[in-house]
Amino acid sequence: MVLGRCFARWKLGCRVGTCQYRSFSGGNDVVSAPDYQSRPRRALLYMPGDDIRKITKAASLDVDIAVLDCEDAVAVSRKAEARDTICNALNTLQFGRTERGVRTNSVASGLIEDDLKSILSNDTIPDVVMIPKLDTVAEAEFLNSVCSKLSKKPVPIIFQTESAVGLVNLHAILKYLMKASHLTPVAVVFGADDYVSDIRASRDINSVVYARQKVVTYARAYKIQPIDRVHIEFKELEDLRLECIDGFNMGFTGKQCIHPSQVPVIQAAFKPTDAQLEYSVALIKSFKEHQQMGKGAFTFQGKMIDRPTVLQAENIVNMFSELK
């Protein structure tokens, strides 16, 4: 109730700068391109594409995005079965507000064309396609070429950075994707486990700080969502919560997960608290009043406030609007 009242006050008269209300549709509704970028993807839950029982479970979880996996979660001998199971699930299951994603195999695997042919020719296509291990511009160009033959409209994609080469090329890949004719990038996911294996590091938070910061920086520069690594100890929910807070504070918009028990923890962590929203709404209101008096910097609750601080408050209110 507190969040709702605060947001209502802000919406009625406290908007400044670029802060504005956004809405989105889930499930079987058609989502416009701007909404693909703004819709919440706090918890990104993977489900094996060849396991209809787990996919059915995912459809009932109210998770922001469920990704039906053709890649790591599926044995090579069961790839074709996974494609068939995923297409059947998309055609028959109701996912509610949950965004429906499908993760293909990588370009380098040689399997991605079969994956895309299957899902993009299905009666019900996914809301977004997830591309793992996108390492080079050449791979992005190949992906665009394949999609141009299978879809009349640009395909919304989430892609994964999972290697040293992929991280080095991230800027160039994003630059290309922004002008690609048949691809619409909406998020980049940091694949920490493959990354630390590639650079021969231990799976320690300190070994991925640089990579995580770079993913956030480039994602934000290109106005798409950065999504953080998996917490593989899925029973350690307090550790997960603390890692979510760290990711949220670093600038990530969400986190990958591998078990349904992780979903509520992640989705609670990647949203503003009541106190943060109340403070932000009041700060924006005070900023507007001081602007009308011709004042730039001003004091608010014992702190010196200028434009960058107001933008941070706008981000918090905008985030709440996206979760409405």
C-alpha positions as CSV (number, residue, x, y, z in Angstrom):
1,M,0.0,0.0,0.0
2,V,2.8,2.4,0.9
3,L,4.5,1.8,-2.5
4,G,1.3,2.3,-4.3
5,R,0.5,5.6,-2.7
6,C,4.0,6.9,-3.3
7,F,3.9,5.9,-6.9
8,A,0.5,7.5,-7.4
9,R,1.7,10.8,-6.0
10,W,4.8,10.7,-8.2
11,K,2.7,9.8,-11.3
12,L,0.3,12.7,-10.7
13,G,2.8,15.5,-10.4
14,C,6.3,14.8,-9.4
15,R,7.8,13.6,-12.8
16,V,10.9,15.3,-13.9
17,G,13.5,14.7,-16.7
18,T,13.1,11.5,-18.5
19,C,11.3,9.6,-15.8
20,Q,8.0,8.3,-17.1
21,Y,5.5,5.6,-16.5
22,R,5.8,2.4,-18.6
23,S,3.5,-0.6,-19.0
24,F,4.0,-4.1,-20.4
25,S,2.0,-7.1,-21.4
26,G,3.0,-10.7,-20.7
27,G,1.9,-14.2,-21.7
28,N,0.3,-14.4,-25.1
29,D,-0.1,-10.6,-25.6
30,V,2.0,-8.8,-28.2
31,V,4.6,-6.6,-26.7
32,S,5.9,-3.5,-28.4
33,A,9.6,-3.0,-29.0
34,P,10.1,-0.3,-26.2
35,D,8.4,-2.6,-23.7
36,Y,10.7,-5.5,-24.5
37,Q,13.5,-3.3,-23.2
38,S,11.7,-2.1,-20.1
39,R,9.8,-5.2,-18.9
40,P,11.1,-6.7,-15.7
41,R,13.6,-9.6,-15.9
42,R,14.6,-9.8,-12.2
43,A,14.6,-13.6,-12.0
44,L,15.5,-15.5,-15.2
45,L,14.7,-19.2,-14.6
46,Y,16.1,-22.0,-16.7
47,M,14.1,-25.1,-17.3
48,P,15.4,-28.2,-19.4
49,G,13.7,-28.1,-22.7
50,D,13.1,-31.8,-22.8
51,D,11.3,-32.0,-19.4
52,I,7.6,-31.0,-19.8
53,R,7.0,-31.5,-16.1
54,K,9.5,-28.8,-15.1
55,I,8.3,-26.5,-17.9
56,T,4.8,-26.9,-16.6
57,K,6.0,-26.0,-13.1
58,A,7.8,-22.9,-14.5
59,A,4.6,-21.7,-16.1
60,S,2.9,-21.5,-12.7
61,L,5.7,-19.7,-10.7
62,D,4.9,-16.1,-11.6
63,V,8.6,-15.7,-12.5
64,D,9.5,-12.7,-14.6
65,I,11.0,-14.8,-17.4
66,A,11.2,-18.6,-17.9
67,V,13.8,-19.8,-20.3
68,L,13.2,-23.2,-21.9
69,D,16.7,-24.5,-22.6
70,C,18.0,-26.3,-25.7
71,E,21.6,-25.8,-24.6
72,D,23.5,-26.9,-21.5
73,A,20.5,-28.5,-19.7
74,V,19.9,-30.9,-22.6
75,A,22.0,-33.9,-23.7
76,V,23.2,-33.9,-27.3
77,S,21.2,-37.0,-28.0
78,R,18.0,-35.2,-26.9
79,K,18.2,-31.9,-28.8
80,A,15.5,-32.8,-31.3
81,E,13.2,-34.0,-28.5
82,A,13.8,-30.7,-26.6
83,R,12.8,-28.7,-29.6
84,D,9.6,-30.6,-30.0
85,T,8.8,-30.4,-26.3
86,I,9.4,-26.7,-26.2
87,C,7.2,-26.0,-29.2
88,N,4.4,-28.1,-27.7
89,A,4.7,-26.3,-24.4
90,L,4.6,-22.9,-26.1
91,N,1.4,-23.9,-27.9
92,T,-0.4,-25.4,-25.0
93,L,0.7,-23.9,-21.7
94,Q,-0.5,-20.6,-20.2
95,F,2.4,-18.6,-18.7
96,G,0.4,-15.7,-17.4
97,R,2.5,-12.6,-17.1
98,T,5.8,-14.6,-17.3
99,E,7.9,-13.8,-20.4
100,R,8.5,-16.9,-22.4
101,G,12.1,-17.4,-23.6
102,V,13.9,-20.2,-25.4
103,R,17.7,-20.6,-25.2
104,T,19.2,-22.0,-28.4
105,N,22.5,-23.7,-28.8
106,S,25.4,-21.4,-29.7
107,V,26.4,-20.3,-33.2
108,A,29.6,-22.3,-32.9
109,S,27.8,-25.5,-32.0
110,G,26.3,-25.9,-35.5
111,L,22.9,-26.6,-34.0
112,I,21.5,-23.1,-33.8
113,E,19.9,-23.1,-37.3
114,D,17.8,-26.1,-36.4
115,D,16.8,-24.5,-33.1
116,L,15.7,-21.3,-34.8
117,K,13.9,-23.0,-37.6
118,S,11.9,-25.0,-35.0
119,I,10.9,-22.2,-32.6
120,L,10.4,-19.4,-35.2
121,S,8.1,-21.5,-37.4
122,N,6.1,-22.7,-34.4
123,D,2.4,-21.8,-34.0
124,T,3.3,-19.8,-30.9
125,I,6.8,-18.3,-31.0
126,P,8.6,-17.3,-27.8
127,D,8.6,-13.7,-26.5
128,V,12.4,-13.6,-26.7
129,V,15.2,-15.9,-27.9
130,M,18.3,-16.3,-25.8
131,I,21.7,-16.8,-27.5
132,P,24.5,-18.4,-25.5
133,K,28.2,-17.8,-26.0
134,L,27.9,-14.9,-28.6
135,D,31.7,-14.2,-28.9
136,T,32.2,-12.3,-32.1
137,V,30.6,-9.8,-34.5
138,A,30.8,-12.5,-37.2
139,E,28.6,-14.8,-35.1
140,A,26.2,-11.9,-34.6
141,E,26.1,-11.4,-38.4
142,F,25.5,-15.0,-39.0
143,L,22.6,-15.0,-36.4
144,N,21.1,-11.9,-38.1
145,S,21.3,-13.7,-41.5
146,V,19.5,-16.8,-40.2
147,C,16.8,-14.8,-38.6
148,S,16.3,-12.7,-41.7
149,K,15.3,-15.9,-43.5
150,L,13.0,-17.1,-40.8
151,S,11.2,-14.0,-39.5
152,K,9.7,-10.9,-41.2
153,K,10.2,-8.9,-38.1
154,P,13.3,-8.4,-35.9
155,V,13.7,-11.1,-33.3
156,P,14.0,-9.9,-29.7
157,I,17.2,-11.5,-28.2
158,I,19.0,-11.9,-24.9
159,F,22.6,-12.9,-25.5
160,Q,25.2,-14.3,-23.1
161,T,28.8,-13.1,-22.6
162,E,30.6,-16.2,-21.3
163,S,34.3,-16.0,-22.4
164,A,37.3,-13.7,-22.5
165,V,36.9,-13.2,-26.2
166,G,33.2,-12.5,-25.8
167,L,33.9,-9.9,-23.1
168,V,36.7,-8.2,-25.2
169,N,34.3,-8.1,-28.2
170,L,31.2,-7.0,-26.2
171,H,31.3,-3.4,-27.3
172,A,31.6,-4.3,-31.0
173,I,28.9,-7.0,-30.7
174,L,26.5,-4.5,-29.1
175,K,27.4,-1.8,-31.7
176,Y,26.5,-4.3,-34.5
177,L,23.3,-5.6,-32.9
178,M,21.9,-2.1,-32.5
179,K,21.8,-1.7,-36.3
180,A,21.1,-5.4,-37.2
181,S,18.0,-5.7,-39.5
182,H,16.5,-8.8,-37.9
183,L,17.6,-8.7,-34.2
184,T,16.5,-6.5,-31.3
185,P,18.8,-6.9,-28.3
186,V,17.0,-6.4,-25.0
187,A,19.5,-7.8,-22.4
188,V,22.9,-9.2,-22.0
189,V,23.6,-12.0,-19.5
190,F,26.9,-12.7,-17.8
191,G,27.8,-16.4,-17.9
192,A,30.2,-16.5,-15.0
193,D,30.9,-20.3,-14.9
194,D,32.0,-20.6,-18.5
195,Y,33.9,-17.3,-18.1
196,V,36.0,-18.3,-15.1
197,S,36.7,-21.7,-16.8
198,D,37.9,-19.8,-19.9
199,I,40.2,-17.5,-18.0
200,R,41.3,-20.4,-15.7
201,A,40.2,-18.7,-12.5
202,S,38.5,-20.0,-9.4
203,R,34.7,-19.4,-9.0
204,D,35.2,-16.6,-6.5
205,I,33.4,-13.2,-6.4
206,N,36.7,-11.4,-6.8
207,S,37.6,-13.2,-10.0
208,V,34.6,-11.8,-11.8
209,V,34.4,-8.2,-10.5
210,Y,36.0,-6.7,-13.7
211,A,33.8,-8.8,-16.0
212,R,30.6,-8.0,-14.1
213,Q,31.4,-4.2,-14.1
214,K,32.1,-4.3,-17.8
215,V,28.9,-6.1,-18.6
216,V,26.9,-3.6,-16.6
217,T,28.7,-0.6,-18.2
218,Y,28.2,-1.7,-21.8
219,A,24.6,-2.8,-21.2
220,R,23.7,0.5,-19.7
221,A,25.6,2.4,-22.4
222,Y,23.4,0.7,-25.0
223,K,20.2,0.9,-23.0
224,I,19.7,-2.8,-22.5
225,Q,19.4,-4.8,-19.3
226,P,22.4,-6.5,-17.6
227,I,21.6,-9.8,-15.9
228,D,23.9,-11.3,-13.3
229,R,25.4,-14.7,-12.9
230,V,23.8,-17.9,-11.4
231,H,24.1,-18.7,-7.7
232,I,24.8,-22.4,-8.1
233,E,24.3,-23.3,-4.3
234,F,20.6,-23.2,-4.8
235,K,19.8,-24.3,-1.2
236,E,21.8,-21.4,0.3
237,L,19.0,-18.7,0.1
238,E,20.5,-16.2,2.5
239,D,23.8,-16.2,0.5
240,L,21.7,-15.8,-2.6
241,R,19.9,-12.8,-1.1
242,L,23.2,-11.1,-0.2
243,E,24.6,-11.8,-3.7
244,C,21.4,-10.3,-5.2
245,I,21.9,-7.1,-3.1
246,D,25.5,-6.9,-4.4
247,G,24.3,-7.3,-8.0
248,F,21.6,-4.8,-7.6
249,N,24.0,-2.2,-6.1
250,M,26.4,-2.9,-9.0
251,G,23.7,-2.0,-11.5
252,F,22.3,-5.4,-12.6
253,T,18.6,-5.5,-13.3
254,G,18.2,-9.2,-12.5
255,K,19.8,-12.6,-11.9
256,Q,19.8,-16.0,-13.5
257,C,18.4,-18.9,-11.5
258,I,18.3,-22.7,-11.7
259,H,15.7,-23.6,-9.1
260,P,12.2,-22.4,-8.3
261,S,13.1,-21.7,-4.7
262,Q,15.4,-19.0,-5.9
263,V,12.7,-17.0,-7.7
264,P,11.0,-15.2,-4.8
265,V,14.4,-14.3,-3.2
266,I,15.7,-12.8,-6.4
267,Q,12.5,-11.0,-7.3
268,A,12.2,-9.4,-3.9
269,A,15.9,-8.3,-3.9
270,F,15.7,-6.6,-7.4
271,K,13.1,-4.0,-6.6
272,P,13.0,-0.8,-4.5
273,T,12.1,-1.0,-0.8
274,D,9.3,1.1,0.6
275,A,11.9,3.4,2.2
276,Q,13.8,3.8,-1.0
277,L,10.7,4.7,-3.0
278,E,9.3,7.1,-0.4
279,Y,12.7,8.9,-0.2
280,S,13.0,9.1,-4.0
281,V,9.4,10.4,-4.5
282,A,10.0,13.1,-1.8
283,L,13.4,14.0,-3.3
284,I,12.0,14.4,-6.8
285,K,9.2,16.6,-5.5
286,S,11.7,18.8,-3.6
287,F,13.9,19.0,-6.7
288,K,10.9,20.3,-8.8
289,E,10.1,22.9,-6.1
290,H,13.7,24.1,-6.1
291,Q,13.9,24.2,-9.9
292,Q,10.8,26.5,-9.9
293,M,12.7,28.8,-7.5
294,G,15.7,28.8,-9.8
295,K,17.9,26.7,-7.6
296,G,20.1,23.9,-8.8
297,A,21.9,22.2,-6.0
298,F,20.0,22.1,-2.7
299,T,19.9,20.4,0.7
300,F,17.5,17.5,1.3
301,Q,17.4,15.6,4.6
302,G,20.9,16.7,5.5
303,K,22.4,15.8,2.1
304,M,23.6,18.0,-0.7
305,I,21.6,17.1,-3.8
306,D,22.3,17.9,-7.5
307,R,21.2,16.5,-10.8
308,P,23.0,13.1,-10.7
309,T,21.4,12.3,-7.3
310,V,18.0,13.2,-8.7
311,L,18.6,10.9,-11.7
312,Q,19.3,8.0,-9.3
313,A,16.0,8.7,-7.6
314,E,14.2,8.7,-10.9
315,N,15.7,5.3,-11.7
316,I,14.2,3.9,-8.5
317,V,10.7,5.3,-9.3
318,N,11.0,4.2,-12.9
319,M,11.9,0.7,-11.7
320,F,8.8,0.6,-9.5
321,S,6.7,1.7,-12.5
322,E,8.1,-1.2,-14.5
323,L,7.0,-3.6,-11.8
324,K,3.4,-2.3,-11.7
